[in-house]
Amino acid sequence: MITDLFQNAYLGSLAADALAMPVHWYYDREALRAEYGEVTGYLAPRNPHSGSILWRSSYTALNERGEILHDQAVYWGMRGIHYHQFLQAGENTLNFRLATELVDGCSKDGAYDPDAWLERYIRFMLTPGSHRDTYLEEYHRGFFTKYARGNPPRKCAIQDEHIGGLAQVPALCFAMKNAGLQELRATVKEHVGLTHAHANVLRAADTLARLLFRIREGLTLREAIRQEAGDWISGTKADGWASQPDTHVIGQRFSPACYIAESMPAALYLAWKYHDDFSAGIIANAMVGGDNCHRGAVVGALLGAANGVEARWLEPLAAYRKMPAAPVD
């Protein structure tokens, strides 16, 4: 088993995303179970996705600087289309695919540089065939609308309040594993702020970075949550809810949707409940549906940091097989 805590956090986030990918954005949990059963390993997505609302989304590139849908554009507006229809079992959704690009870029450059990252992000998104995901989150569409209007890359962030903004935080922590806490916090805030200008998303990103750092210092996961995330969730209440079905806690107490004010405490709750069982935690995250992929950035990273990631999740994970040998200092 890998012993580097930040590497386990990063891999844990990728595993949680890949596991949830086929059942991403199922809000009808009965339909999720009817169509996929208990998701205990990586699966490929299937069309039709009975809960898909991709047909409601739209994006029109203003010019070639905003052309990010490429050959996937034809599927926008169709009913029943799975958001990740062309991905294979064990592959990551776009935001986590970008996390792997971030780690690779930092490894090759020898350091994190925000302008180098923006250049790589823009090139990746504008290159046909760089990924096979059909759905692109709102922040990508907002960023490239601004970019197409001539805004410099550092001025293209939007007020996006979704938990998808945390997808690259575990990756950045891994790439900067030798940084001190204050340097790490500042860099995480700067990086997330390149695309997400929402104060609550930046606060959540800072919380996740602090939690991972404290676990590496020796705190247990629950101790870290009590110390660093009390403004998001009460450990005492989480203990009281733990006997209830996950679909009740994330469904009645917290929304399973993507908005950070609900999705961050929902993710922390799952990390709290399954604090000593990585597999059970990421499976539970997948099975409560909603924005389970992006909650996986928190659930998978925290449980991976606290417990390690078992080989059964790593060997079939596409991103693991392509990882650089080591992160930058």
VOBA-1610 file (N, C-alpha, C; in pm, whole numbers, padded with zeros to 5 digits, always signed):
BEGIN
Met+00085-00121+00000Met+00000+00000+00000Met+00087+00125+00000Ile+00045+00226-00071Ile+00118+00353-00076Ile+00116+00418+00061Thr+00231+00470+00104Thr+00241+00528+00238Thr+00237+00680+00239Asp+00259+00744+00125Asp+00256+00890+00118Asp+00112+00938+00138Leu+00086+01011+00245Leu-00051+01048+00280Leu-00116+01136+00174Phe-00043+01236+00123Phe-00103+01324+00022Phe-00126+01249-00110Gln-00040+01152-00140Gln-00062+01071-00259Gln-00188+00986-00242Asn-00207+00931-00123Asn-00329+00855-00096Asn-00453+00943-00104Ala-00442+01067-00058Ala-00555+01160-00068Ala-00592+01185-00214Tyr-00490+01209-00296Tyr-00511+01232-00439Tyr-00573+01110-00506Leu-00513+00993-00483Leu-00565+00871-00543Leu-00705+00837-00490Gly-00728+00868-00363Gly-00860+00845-00306Gly-00966+00928-00375Ser-00932+01052-00407Ser-01028+01139-00477Ser-01057+01085-00616Leu-00954+01036-00686Leu-00974+00980-00820Leu-01059+00853-00814Ala-01032+00769-00714Ala-01109+00644-00701Ala-01256+00673-00672Ala-01282+00768-00583Ala-01420+00802-00548Ala-01495+00857-00669Asp-01429+00937-00749Asp-01491+00990-00870Asp-01519+00880-00971Ala-01420+00795-00996Ala-01437+00689-01095Ala-01546+00591-01054Leu-01557+00563-00925Leu-01662+00473-00876Leu-01800+00534-00897Ala-01812+00663-00868Ala-01942+00731-00879Ala-01980+00765-01022Met-01883+00766-01113Met-01905+00815-01249Met-02029+00758-01319Pro-02052+00627-01320Pro-02170+00577-01393Pro-02303+00617-01330Val-02303+00646-01198Val-02428+00683-01130Val-02428+00831-01090His-02349+00911-01162His-02341+01053-01134His-02474+01121-01167Trp-02516+01206-01077Trp-02637+01286-01093Trp-02764+01201-01106Tyr-02770+01092-01035Tyr-02896+01022-01013Tyr-02954+01078-00883Tyr-03064+01149-00893Tyr-03132+01199-00774Tyr-03242+01103-00728Asp-03286+01017-00817Asp-03381+00912-00783Asp-03298+00790-00745Arg-03282+00767-00614Arg-03195+00658-00570Arg-03254+00521-00601Glu-03387+00510-00612Glu-03447+00384-00653Glu-03411+00352-00798Ala-03411+00454-00882Ala-03371+00434-01022Ala-03223+00397-01030Leu-03141+00459-00947Leu-02998+00427-00944Leu-02979+00278-00916Arg-03047+00227-00813Arg-03032+00087-00776Arg-03093-00005-00882Ala-03203+00036-00940Ala-03267-00046-01042Ala-03178-00060-01165Glu-03106+00045-01199Glu-03026+00045-01322Glu-02884-00006-01301Tyr-02830+00006-01179Tyr-02690-00033-01157Tyr-02671-00127-01038Gly-02773-00146-00954Gly-02754-00227-00836Gly-02664-00160-00736Glu-02602-00238-00647Glu-02507-00184-00551Glu-02373-00166-00622Val-02327-00043-00630Val-02204-00014-00704Val-02086-00035-00609Thr-02017-00147-00625Thr-01906-00182-00538Thr-01774-00191-00614Gly-01775-00159-00741Gly-01654-00159-00822Gly-01677-00069-00943Tyr-01571-00041-01015Tyr-01581+00048-01130Tyr-01668-00013-01239Leu-01757+00069-01294Leu-01846+00027-01401Leu-01845+00130-01512Ala-01880+00086-01630Ala-01898+00179-01742Ala-02039+00236-01737Pro-02058+00360-01779Pro-02192+00419-01783Pro-02274+00362-01897Arg-02405+00375-01884Arg-02494+00324-01989Arg-02597+00430-02024Asn-02631+00435-02153Asn-02745+00515-02198Asn-02866+00424-02210Pro-02988+00473-02180Pro-03012+00609-02133Pro-02988+00624-01984His-02957+00746-01944His-02949+00786-01803His-03088+00840-01769Ser-03162+00765-01688Ser-03304+00798-01665Ser-03323+00932-01596Gly-03219+00982-01526Gly-03233+01109-01457Gly-03159+01224-01524Ser-03109+01201-01645Ser-03028+01303-01711Ser-03110+01427-01746Ile-03054+01541-01713Ile-03113+01669-01757Ile-03013+01745-01842Leu-02922+01671-01904Leu-02827+01735-01995Leu-02898+01812-02106Trp-03017+01764-02144Trp-03092+01828-02251Trp-03131+01972-02217Arg-03129+02006-02087Arg-03163+02143-02047Arg-03044+02237-02060Ser-02925+02182-02068Ser-02804+02265-02072Ser-02774+02310-02214Ser-02713+02424-02225Ser-02677+02474-02358Ser-02547+02552-02349Tyr-02475+02553-02458Tyr-02353+02632-02468Tyr-02324+02656-02615Thr-02301+02781-02649Thr-02263+02817-02785Thr-02134+02896-02778Ala-02031+02845-02844Ala-01902+02913-02845Ala-01913+03044-02922Leu-01858+03151-02865Leu-01861+03280-02933Leu-01767+03284-03052Asn-01657+03210-03042Asn-01557+03201-03149Asn-01467+03082-03117Glu-01359+03069-03192Glu-01273+02952-03173Glu-01207+02948-03035Arg-01197+03065-02969Arg-01138+03067-02834Arg-01235+03012-02730Gly-01357+02985-02769Gly-01454+02928-02677Gly-01503+02791-02719Glu-01440+02731-02818Glu-01488+02605-02872Glu-01437+02489-02787Ile-01518+02449-02688Ile-01476+02345-02594Ile-01563+02219-02601Leu-01675+02223-02670Leu-01759+02103-02678Leu-01714+02008-02788His-01658+02061-02896His-01606+01980-03005His-01712+01881-03053Asp-01674+01752-03069Asp-01768+01655-03124Asp-01875+01612-03025Gln-01869+01659-02899Gln-01972+01627-02801Gln-02094+01720-02813Ala-02080+01828-02889Ala-02187+01927-02896Ala-02318+01867-02947Val-02310+01768-03033Val-02429+01710-03093Val-02520+01645-02989Tyr-02464+01606-02875Tyr-02543+01536-02773Tyr-02615+01632-02678Trp-02575+01758-02677Trp-02640+01856-02590Trp-02778+01887-02648Gly-02878+01874-02563Gly-03016+01893-02609Gly-03090+01762-02628Met-03016+01649-02632Met-03081+01518-02643Met-03125+01470-02506Arg-03234+01401-02501Arg-03283+01343-02376Arg-03219+01206-02351Gly-03199+01175-02224Gly-03152+01043-02185Gly-03002+01021-02197Ile-02929+01123-02240Ile-02786+01107-02262Ile-02711+01105-02128His-02627+01004-02110His-02544+00997-01990His-02435+01104-02001Tyr-02414+01172-01890Tyr-02317+01282-01887Tyr-02175+01237-01923His-02145+01109-01898His-02009+01057-01918His-02013+00934-02009Gln-02097+00937-02110Gln-02134+00819-02188Gln-02017+00745-02253Phe-01909+00814-02284Phe-01800+00749-02357Phe-01684+00706-02268Leu-01697+00726-02138Leu-01591+00684-02047Leu-01601+00533-02021Gln-01488+00473-01989Gln-01483+00331-01958Gln-01473+00312-01807Ala-01499+00192-01761Ala-01487+00161-01618Ala-01348+00199-01568Gly-01344+00271-01456Gly-01216+00311-01398Gly-01160+00441-01451Glu-01233+00508-01538Glu-01188+00637-01590Glu-01249+00751-01508Asn-01186+00866-01515Asn-01230+00983-01438Asn-01306+01083-01522Thr-01398+01152-01456Thr-01473+01258-01519Thr-01382+01379-01542Leu-01429+01475-01619Leu-01343+01582-01669Leu-01269+01657-01560Asn-01337+01697-01453Asn-01270+01779-01352Asn-01155+01704-01286Phe-01168+01573-01271Phe-01060+01493-01213Phe-00955+01457-01318Arg-00998+01449-01442Arg-00900+01434-01551Arg-00809+01557-01554Leu-00866+01673-01528Leu-00785+01794-01519Leu-00693+01791-01397Ala-00739+01725-01289Ala-00652+01709-01172Ala-00527+01631-01209Thr-00541+01530-01293Thr-00424+01454-01335Thr-00334+01539-01424Glu-00392+01627-01502Glu-00313+01720-01582Glu-00234+01815-01492Leu-00295+01857-01383Leu-00228+01947-01289Leu-00107+01878-01227Val-00123+01754-01182Val-00011+01681-01123Val+00099+01660-01227Asp+00062+01624-01347Asp+00161+01602-01452Asp+00236+01732-01484Gly+00164+01843-01493Gly+00228+01970-01523Gly+00324+02013-01414Cys+00283+01999-01288Cys+00371+02035-01177Cys+00495+01947-01175Ser+00478+01819-01205Ser+00591+01727-01205Ser+00691+01765-01314Lys+00642+01798-01432Lys+00730+01832-01543Lys+00795+01969-01525Asp+00720+02064-01469Asp+00772+02200-01451Asp+00859+02213-01327Gly+00844+02122-01232Gly+00921+02128-01108Gly+00862+02220-01004Ala+00748+02280-01032Ala+00683+02371-00938Ala+00543+02401-00988Tyr+00460+02453-00899Tyr+00328+02500-00942Tyr+00338+02644-00986Asp+00285+02674-01102Asp+00280+02812-01152Asp+00140+02836-01208Pro+00067+02934-01155Pro-00072+02953-01198Pro-00086+02986-01346Asp+00007+03063-01399Asp-00003+03099-01541Asp+00029+02980-01631Ala+00124+02899-01589Ala+00153+02777-01664Ala+00033+02684-01662Trp-00034+02676-01544Trp-00153+02592-01535Trp-00263+02645-01627Leu-00289+02773-01627Leu-00394+02829-01712Leu-00364+02801-01859Glu-00240+02814-01897Glu-00203+02784-02036Glu-00232+02638-02068Arg-00198+02549-01976Arg-00222+02406-01998Arg-00371+02376-02000Tyr-00447+02435-01909Tyr-00592+02416-01902Tyr-00658+02461-02032Ile-00623+02578-02078Ile-00683+02632-02202Ile-00648+02543-02321Arg-00523+02504-02331Arg-00481+02418-02442Arg-00556+02284-02439Phe-00568+02227-02320Phe-00637+02099-02304Phe-00782+02110-02349Met-00850+02212-02301Met-00993+02225-02330Met-01020+02260-02477Leu-00929+02329-02541Leu-00949+02369-02680Leu-00900+02264-02780Thr-00838+02159-02733Thr-00785+02056-02821Thr-00887+01944-02840Pro-00937+01923-02961Pro-01032+01814-02983Pro-00967+01680-02946Gly-01045+01595-02879Gly-00997+01463-02845Gly-00912+01454-02721Ser-00892+01564-02650Ser-00809+01559-02529Ser-00878+01481-02417His-01009+01471-02424His-01086+01389-02330His-01212+01343-02401Arg-01285+01251-02337Arg-01404+01193-02401Arg-01530+01215-02319Asp-01528+01316-02232Asp-01645+01344-02150Asp-01745+01428-02229Thr-01873+01401-02207Thr-01976+01477-02279Thr-02013+01604-02205Tyr-02024+01596-02072Tyr-02069+01712-01995Tyr-01953+01798-01948Leu-01970+01928-01960Leu-01873+02027-01910Leu-01946+02116-01811Glu-01893+02121-01690Glu-01957+02200-01585Glu-01967+02348-01624Glu-02056+02415-01552Glu-02084+02556-01579Glu-01958+02642-01573Tyr-01865+02610-01484Tyr-01748+02696-01471Tyr-01661+02692-01595His-01655+02576-01665His-01580+02570-01790His-01646+02659-01896Arg-01778+02650-01903Arg-01850+02729-02003Arg-01838+02879-01973Gly-01846+02914-01845Gly-01830+03055-01809Gly-01690+03107-01835Phe-01590+03027-01800Phe-01450+03065-01821Phe-01425+03092-01969Phe-01467+02999-02054Phe-01434+03012-02196Phe-01525+03112-02268Thr-01637+03145-02211Thr-01714+03257-02266Thr-01639+03387-02243Lys-01585+03404-02123Lys-01504+03523-02094Lys-01377+03525-02177Tyr-01313+03410-02189Tyr-01189+03401-02266Tyr-01215+03435-02413Ala-01327+03388-02466Ala-01362+03416-02605Ala-01391+03565-02628Arg-01430+03633-02521Arg-01455+03778-02531Arg-01327+03860-02522Gly-01214+03793-02502Gly-01086+03861-02498Gly-01031+03886-02361Asn-01099+03836-02255Asn-01046+03853-02119Asn-00915+03776-02105Pro-00818+03830-02032Pro-00698+03753-02002Pro-00736+03635-01913Pro-00660+03523-01920Pro-00697+03403-01844Pro-00720+03428-01696Arg-00644+03518-01636Arg-00660+03542-01492Arg-00789+03618-01459Lys-00861+03661-01561Lys-00984+03737-01540Lys-01106+03661-01593Cys-01097+03530-01599Cys-01205+03451-01657Cys-01285+03368-01556Ala-01250+03377-01429Ala-01326+03301-01327Ala-01468+03353-01317Ile-01560+03264-01277Ile-01698+03305-01258Ile-01740+03274-01114Gln-01857+03324-01075Gln-01910+03301-00940Gln-01978+03166-00934Asp-01899+03062-00954Asp-01952+02926-00951Asp-01949+02873-00808Glu-02061+02822-00758Glu-02071+02781-00618Glu-02085+02630-00602His-02025+02554-00693His-02040+02410-00692His-01917+02339-00635Ile-01939+02221-00579Ile-01831+02146-00516Ile-01731+02093-00618Gly-01766+02096-00745Gly-01671+02059-00849Gly-01545+02144-00846Gly-01553+02260-00784Gly-01436+02346-00771Gly-01327+02287-00683Leu-01359+02181-00607Leu-01260+02119-00517Leu-01189+02000-00581Ala-01223+01966-00704Ala-01171+01843-00764Ala-01019+01841-00773Gln-00956+01957-00787Gln-00811+01960-00804Gln-00736+01987-00674Val-00806+02006-00564Val-00738+02037-00437Val-00651+01921-00390Pro-00701+01796-00385Pro-00611+01688-00344Pro-00491+01673-00437Ala-00510+01695-00566Ala-00400+01688-00662Ala-00294+01793-00630Leu-00337+01914-00600Leu-00243+02022-00570Leu-00169+01994-00439Cys-00240+01940-00341Cys-00174+01904-00215Cys-00067+01798-00240Phe-00097+01702-00325Phe+00001+01599-00360Phe+00122+01660-00430Ala+00097+01748-00525Ala+00206+01810-00599Ala+00293+01898-00511Met+00234+01953-00404Met+00308+02043-00313Met+00327+01978-00177Lys+00355+01851-00175Lys+00352+01777-00049Lys+00455+01825+00053Asn+00558+01895+00009Asn+00660+01943+00103Asn+00640+02089+00145Ala+00531+02148+00102Ala+00503+02288+00139Ala+00453+02296+00283Gly+00478+02408+00348Gly+00420+02434+00479Gly+00273+02467+00466Leu+00204+02469+00580Leu+00059+02488+00578Leu+00020+02620+00516Gln+00083+02729+00554Gln+00041+02859+00503Gln+00067+02871+00353Glu+00180+02818+00306Glu+00206+02820+00162Glu+00104+02736+00088Leu+00072+02620+00144Leu-00027+02534+00080Leu-00163+02601+00074Arg-00207+02660+00183Arg-00337+02727+00186Arg-00342+02841+00084Ala-00237+02919+00077Ala-00235+03032-00016Ala-00241+02983-00160Thr-00168+02876-00190Thr-00164+02826-00327Thr-00297+02762-00365Val-00356+02688-00273Val-00487+02629-00300Val-00590+02738-00328Lys-00590+02842-00248Lys-00685+02952-00270Lys-00661+03019-00405Glu-00535+03043-00439Glu-00505+03105-00567Glu-00549+03016-00682His-00518+02888-00672His-00550+02796-00781His-00701+02784-00802Val-00775+02757-00698Val-00920+02741-00712Val-00981+02872-00760Gly-00927+02983-00713Gly-00979+03114-00754Gly-00958+03148-00900Leu-00874+03073-00970Leu-00855+03096-01113Leu-00980+03065-01193Thr-01064+02977-01139Thr-01187+02939-01209Thr-01313+02964-01126His-01299+02964-00994His-01414+02977-00905His-01396+03099-00815Ala-01472+03202-00841Ala-01459+03326-00765Ala-01558+03332-00649His-01618+03220-00615His-01720+03217-00510His-01654+03200-00374Ala-01687+03285-00279Ala-01621+03285-00148Ala-01639+03153-00074Asn-01756+03091-00086Asn-01781+02967-00013Asn-01702+02850-00072Val-01681+02850-00202Val-01599+02746-00264Val-01454+02761-00219Leu-01406+02885-00214Leu-01270+02909-00167Leu-01255+02869-00020Arg-01358+02893+00059Arg-01355+02854+00200Arg-01353+02702+00214Ala-01430+02634+00131Ala-01432+02488+00135Ala-01298+02430+00090Ala-01238+02490-00012Ala-01108+02443-00060Ala-01003+02459+00049Asp-01008+02570+00120Asp-00914+02593+00230Asp-00936+02492+00341Thr-01062+02461+00371Thr-01093+02362+00473Thr-01035+02226+00436Leu-01053+02185+00310Leu-01003+02055+00268Leu-00850+02049+00278Ala-00783+02156+00238Ala-00636+02159+00248Ala-00592+02149+00394Arg-00660+02222+00482Arg-00624+02217+00625Arg-00649+02079+00684Leu-00760+02018+00647Leu-00791+01885+00697Leu-00683+01784+00657Leu-00644+01787+00532Leu-00542+01693+00485Leu-00409+01717+00556Phe-00376+01843+00575Phe-00250+01875+00643Phe-00253+01826+00787Arg-00364+01847+00856Arg-00373+01806+00997Arg-00369+01653+01011Ile-00430+01583+00917Ile-00423+01437+00922Ile-00278+01392+00903Arg-00207+01458+00814Arg-00066+01423+00795Arg+00016+01453+00920Glu-00025+01555+00995Glu+00045+01587+01120Glu+00017+01484+01230Gly-00085+01400+01211Gly-00110+01297+01309Gly-00248+01293+01370Leu-00333+01393+01338Leu-00469+01388+01389Leu-00547+01277+01321Thr-00642+01218+01393Thr-00735+01127+01327Thr-00828+01210+01239Leu-00897+01143+01149Leu-00989+01215+01061Leu-01096+01289+01140Arg-01153+01223+01240Arg-01258+01289+01318Arg-01201+01406+01400Glu-01081+01389+01454Glu-01019+01500+01527Glu-00996+01618+01434Ala-00951+01590+01312Ala-00925+01697+01216Ala-01055+01770+01180Ile-01162+01696+01161Ile-01291+01759+01128Ile-01338+01846+01245Arg-01325+01796+01366Arg-01364+01877+01482Arg-01282+02006+01489Gln-01154+01996+01461Gln-01065+02112+01475Gln-01077+02209+01360Glu-01093+02159+01237Glu-01082+02245+01120Glu-01211+02266+01043Ala-01315+02189+01070Ala-01435+02198+00987Ala-01562+02217+01068Gly-01549+02268+01190Gly-01666+02287+01274Gly-01764+02389+01219Asp-01717+02476+01131Asp-01809+02573+01069Asp-01892+02510+00958Trp-01858+02388+00920Trp-01934+02317+00817Trp-02025+02210+00877Ile-01976+02140+00981Ile-02054+02029+01036Ile-02014+02007+01182Ser-02110+01969+01262Ser-02086+01938+01403Ser-02060+01789+01419Gly-01948+01755+01478Gly-01918+01615+01503Gly-02021+01549+01592Thr-02072+01622+01690Thr-02173+01567+01781Thr-02300+01531+01704Lys-02343+01622+01614Lys-02461+01592+01534Lys-02435+01478+01437Ala-02315+01478+01379Ala-02281+01370+01285Ala-02287+01234+01354Asp-02240+01227+01477Asp-02249+01103+01554Asp-02394+01060+01571Gly-02481+01157+01599Gly-02622+01126+01619Gly-02692+01081+01492Trp-02647+01132+01377Trp-02709+01096+01250Trp-02658+00963+01196Ala-02546+00916+01246Ala-02478+00801+01185Ala-02562+00674+01184Ser-02660+00664+01272Ser-02745+00545+01276Ser-02857+00551+01172Gln-02873+00666+01108Gln-02979+00683+01009Gln-02929+00641+00870Pro-03018+00605+00780Pro-02976+00570+00644Pro-02906+00688+00577Asp-02804+00659+00500Asp-02731+00765+00431Asp-02823+00845+00339Thr-02920+00777+00279Thr-03011+00846+00188Thr-03106+00941+00261His-03118+00922+00392His-03197+01017+00472His-03112+01139+00508Val-02991+01114+00558Val-02904+01226+00597Val-02871+01310+00475Ile-02834+01243+00365Ile-02808+01317+00240Ile-02930+01298+00152Gly-03023+01384+00172Gly-03153+01379+00107Gly-03254+01461+00186Gln-03249+01446+00321Gln-03338+01521+00408Gln-03263+01629+00486Arg-03149+01594+00543Arg-03073+01693+00621Arg-02984+01778+00530Phe-02919+01713+00436Phe-02835+01782+00338Phe-02881+01743+00199Ser-02877+01837+00109Ser-02911+01807-00030Ser-02800+01724-00094Pro-02837+01631-00182Pro-02734+01558-00257Pro-02682+01637-00378Ala-02730+01759-00394Ala-02694+01840-00512Ala-02554+01900-00497Cys-02515+01977-00597Cys-02377+02023-00613Cys-02344+02151-00537Tyr-02443+02225-00490Tyr-02415+02356-00431Tyr-02336+02341-00302Ile-02231+02419-00289Ile-02129+02399-00187Ile-02184+02407-00045Ala-02284+02492-00022Ala-02337+02509+00114Ala-02396+02379+00169Glu-02443+02291+00082Glu-02499+02163+00123Glu-02403+02047+00094Ser-02335+02054-00018Ser-02252+01940-00059Ser-02127+01926+00026Met-02072+02035+00075Met-01952+02024+00159Met-01985+01955+00293Pro-02086+01999+00368Pro-02118+01925+00491Pro-02164+01783+00463Ala-02231+01759+00349Ala-02271+01622+00316Ala-02148+01533+00298Ala-02048+01585+00228Ala-01924+01509+00207Ala-01852+01486+00339Leu-01846+01589+00423Leu-01780+01575+00553Leu-01854+01475+00642Tyr-01986+01472+00631Tyr-02063+01374+00708Tyr-02022+01232+00669Leu-02014+01205+00540Leu-01975+01071+00496Leu-01834+01037+00541Ala-01744+01135+00535Ala-01608+01112+00583Ala-01607+01083+00732Trp-01693+01152+00807Trp-01703+01130+00951Trp-01756+00988+00980Lys-01866+00953+00917Lys-01930+00824+00945Lys-01839+00708+00909Tyr-01773+00716+00794Tyr-01691+00606+00746Tyr-01542+00633+00766His-01511+00697+00877His-01375+00748+00902His-01267+00643+00896Asp-01302+00517+00921Asp-01201+00412+00927Asp-01218+00307+00818Asp-01296+00339+00713Asp-01324+00240+00609Asp-01334+00311+00474Phe-01223+00314+00402Phe-01221+00384+00272Phe-01324+00327+00176Ser-01326+00196+00160Ser-01417+00134+00063Ser-01563+00162+00095Ala-01601+00143+00221Ala-01740+00166+00259Ala-01780+00312+00236Gly-01688+00403+00260Gly-01718+00544+00245Gly-01739+00586+00101Ile-01653+00541+00011Ile-01671+00585-00128Ile-01789+00512-00193Ile-01818+00391-00148Ile-01938+00322-00198Ile-02063+00395-00150Ala-02067+00432-00023Ala-02182+00506+00030Ala-02200+00638-00045Asn-02089+00707-00073Asn-02096+00833-00147Asn-02157+00812-00285Ala-02115+00706-00354Ala-02171+00678-00486Ala-02321+00648-00477Met-02362+00572-00376Met-02498+00521-00370Met-02600+00626-00326Val-02557+00737-00267Val-02655+00841-00233Val-02680+00933-00352Gly-02611+00912-00462Gly-02642+00982-00585Gly-02613+01130-00581Gly-02687+01205-00661Gly-02662+01349-00672Gly-02524+01375-00730Asp-02460+01477-00680Asp-02326+01510-00732Asp-02220+01429-00659Asn-02233+01299-00669Asn-02143+01209-00597Asn-02000+01211-00650Cys-01983+01238-00778Cys-01846+01246-00833Cys-01768+01357-00764His-01827+01475-00757His-01753+01589-00703His-01746+01587-00551Arg-01847+01529-00484Arg-01831+01504-00340Arg-01712+01414-00316Gly-01682+01330-00414Gly-01570+01238-00402Gly-01437+01307-00383Ala-01425+01432-00424Ala-01301+01506-00400Ala-01273+01518-00252Val-01379+01530-00173Val-01366+01544-00028Val-01367+01407+00038Val-01469+01327+00007Val-01484+01196+00071Val-01363+01108+00042Gly-01329+01094-00086Gly-01218+01007-00124Gly-01085+01055-00072Ala-01062+01187-00076Ala-00934+01240-00030Ala-00917+01220+00120Leu-01019+01253+00198Leu-01007+01240+00343Leu-00995+01095+00387Leu-01077+01007+00331Leu-01069+00867+00368Leu-00941+00803+00317Gly-00893+00845+00200Gly-00766+00795+00150Gly-00650+00838+00237Ala-00653+00965+00280Ala-00547+01015+00367Ala-00547+00941+00501Ala-00663+00915+00555Ala-00674+00855+00688Ala-00648+00705+00689Asn-00679+00637+00578Asn-00676+00490+00578Asn-00587+00428+00472Gly-00542+00508+00375Gly-00477+00450+00259Gly-00581+00403+00158Val-00533+00366+00040Val-00621+00321-00068Val-00580+00179-00106Glu-00672+00086-00095Glu-00641-00053-00122Glu-00610-00076-00270Ala-00530-00179-00295Ala-00486-00210-00431Ala-00603-00236-00525Arg-00713-00288-00471Arg-00826-00320-00560Arg-00887-00197-00624Trp-00865-00080-00563Trp-00913+00044-00622Trp-00808+00105-00715Leu-00683+00072-00696Leu-00575+00134-00774Leu-00548+00062-00906Glu-00542-00067-00903Glu-00500-00141-01023Glu-00590-00119-01143Pro-00725-00108-01126Pro-00810-00083-01242Pro-00832+00066-01272Leu-00770+00154-01194Leu-00791+00298-01209Leu-00702+00350-01320Ala-00762+00401-01427Ala-00685+00441-01545Ala-00579+00544-01510Ala-00613+00643-01427Ala-00519+00750-01395Ala-00399+00698-01316Tyr-00418+00596-01235Tyr-00308+00541-01155Tyr-00200+00482-01244Arg-00241+00418-01351Arg-00145+00355-01442Arg-00063+00457-01519Lys-00112+00580-01523Lys-00043+00685-01600Lys+00029+00787-01511Met+00033+00761-01382Met+00089+00859-01290Met+00238+00880-01311Pro+00287+01005-01295Pro+00431+01027-01291Pro+00492+00958-01170Ala+00618+00933-01177Ala+00684+00856-01070Ala+00675+00923-00935Ala+00686+01056-00932Ala+00685+01126-00803Ala+00641+01271-00824Pro+00579+01331-00723Pro+00538+01471-00732Pro+00656+01563-00711Val+00637+01691-00741Val+00740+01790-00715Val+00745+01821-00567Asp+00854+01878-00521Asp+00866+01920-00382Asp+00788+02049-00361
//
